[in-house]
Structures are given as structure tokens and as C-alpha cells.
């Protein structure tokens, strides 16, 4: 999978892991998820997407975001913006 450059605004389509307690087994399935944010970090096993970035935090900014396992990702598309 080719990923956009870091700091690119992206649309990520991925499968979220779901856990349930005391539910029929047939109801337990992963959930498709869509996330829009800036690609912050790419590691061997996961990427980090920031949905909000707080200014004035120096070299290690505070973010709202998701760490998404590579194996859960369907697609990552760069958005114009």
C-alpha cells in the first residue's frame, strides 16, 4: 500500500475491531470505519492519523487521533486541502 506524505490530509477506510459482552456470536463482526485527518506517523505495523492538532505544543504536538493497524486498512487517499 502506498501512503501519502506525512502531514497530508487523508481519507482512511478501515475495519475497526469490535468487542461485545453477552451477545449472540452471529452479531459479533468488525465494523467498517471512515476517518479523515492528517497522516502523522507511519510505523511497520500501524499509522497514526490526527483528527485535531493542538498548536503551540513544540516538537511533540498534542493530537486527537487514531493509531490504525496496517492490516485493518482498506485504503488511504490523499485529499486536496
N, C-alpha and C positions, 0 to 999 in steps of 0.2 A: 504494500500500500504506500503510495506517495503522499506525503503530507506537505501542506503549505509551509512557508517560512514562519519562524517564531514571530509572535505578535500579530499574525494575520487574524482578521475576523473570519470565523468559520461557522459552518453549519455541520453538526455531527449527528449522524443517525446511528443509534447503537441499541444493544439489548441489555436491559438492566436485570440484575439478579433479584429475584423475589423470594422472600421467606414468609411463610404463614404458619400459624399455630392452630391446631384443631380444626382443620378444613379438609374436605374431601380431596383426595390425591388428584383427581382429574382437574381441579381448579388451580392447581399449582403449576404455573407456567411463567417463563420470563416475560418481561414487558418491554415492548419497543419504546424507545425514548428518543426525543429530539432535543438537542442543546445548541444554543447559539452563544458564542463567546470568542475570546482571543486565545490562540494557542500559546501557552506559556512555557511548557516543558515537554520534551519527548524523551522517554526512557525506553529501555529494551522491552518492558512488559506493559507500559501504560503511557498515556498522555495526560497532561493537565490543561484544562480549559477554564479560563476565568470568565465568569459572567458579570462580575463587577471588579474593578481595580481601584483601590483607595489611594489617592495621591499623597505625596509627602512622606512616604514610608522608607525612602532610601533604597538600598540595593536589594532588599528582600521585602517587596511590597505585600501588603495585606490584600487578600482577594476573597471573593465568594466564588466557588468553583467546584469542579468535578475532576477526580482522577479516574479515568476510564481505562479499563484493561484493553489492550490491543485486540485480544480475542473476542471481545464483545462489540467491536466497532464494525458497522456495515460500510459506512462511507464518511469521509471528511471532505467538505467542499469549501474552498475559499470564497468569501462574499466580498463584493465591492463595497468600499466604505471607508 
